[in-house]
Amino acid sequence: MNKENLSSNEYFLIVGFSDVPQFRIPLFVTFLMVYLLTLVGNLLILATIYSNSHLHTPMYYFLTHLSFLDIWYVSVLFPKLLAHFFLEGIQVSFTECLLQLFFFLGMATVEFLLLTVMAYDRYVAICNPLRYMTIMNKAVCMWLASGSWGVGLINAIPHIVLLSKLSFCDSHTINHFFCDLTALLKISCSDTFRNETLIYINGVVIAMMSFILIIISYVKITSSILKIKSKSGKDKAFSTCASHLAVVVIFYASLCSTYMRPTATYSIKHNKIMSLSYVAVTPLCNPIIYSLKNAEFKNALKKTKRTM
């Protein structure tokens, strides 16, 4: 077996969706629309919050970070994804592949942390309304947001370092639409135990702990909501919680089902489908779920449109 470490001038071949040529045009149009709608939706959120001073609150501050993250997130993956529909395969250098994977893993971790921070923000707002602005002051919000970005991007570095030490055998073909971590581990002829262990450690420390904190926050939130006497107040609070939890479940379930399992059980078709849910669906849904269903934000959006 030919074992070799890839140097920076060698290439992987990413096959994308070349195995389903009959669906290339419909898929291209679909993903192009998803990409454009995601960009427009999140840019509208940023413009609306920036131009309306009454939206300069902790909740919308974190939402601007989430929107900026989603714009960056899809822009790292979608241009090459769209190019796949016109090419049999795309060559990417080993360095470019690692760079794309670094940003993908880093931003996925940042989203885990931002979703947790947003759940905590709602917990303070509903359970401690009188102390909300004191607890969630400007300095705290900046630390929580910058901490999410810092931890997320730093967390991706060990994965890239370990991956750069792997050797690859006869095949440098990645049967995916981007440089996915599990796809790379699948074609490596090195021992990937350390890589898989790191994935599980990250899954427990970052994903599961964040999810547990979100659940604890919403248990306390639900308890407080049930004490509200106004039906309209309850409905509004429950609607906000349900929307946030829907995104959390989609994002967490798709990522964990993809990465929190042995490489030996890796399924190309399963991973491609599951990847679409967190690469395309979640960034597209975030503007709708967090903002466009919010009456306060919709009024601010109408005001922004009139001034444009």
Buried (B, 14 or more C-beta within 10 A) or exposed (E): EEEEEBEEEBBBBBBBBBEEEEEBEEBBEEBBEBBEBBBEBBBBBBBBBEBBEEBEBBBBBBBBBBBBBBBBBBEBBBEBBBBBBEEEBBEBBBBBBBBBBBBBBBBBBBBBBBBBBBBBBBBBBBBEEEEBEEEBEEEBBEEBBEEBBEBBBEBBEBBBEBBEEBBBEEEBEBBBBBBBBBBBBBBBBBEBEEBBEBBEEBBEEBBBEBBEBBEEBBEEBEEBBEEBEEEEEBEBBBEBBEBBBEBBEBBBBBBBEBBBBEBEEBEBEEBBEBBBBBBBBBBBBBBEBBBEEBEBBEEBBEEBEEEE
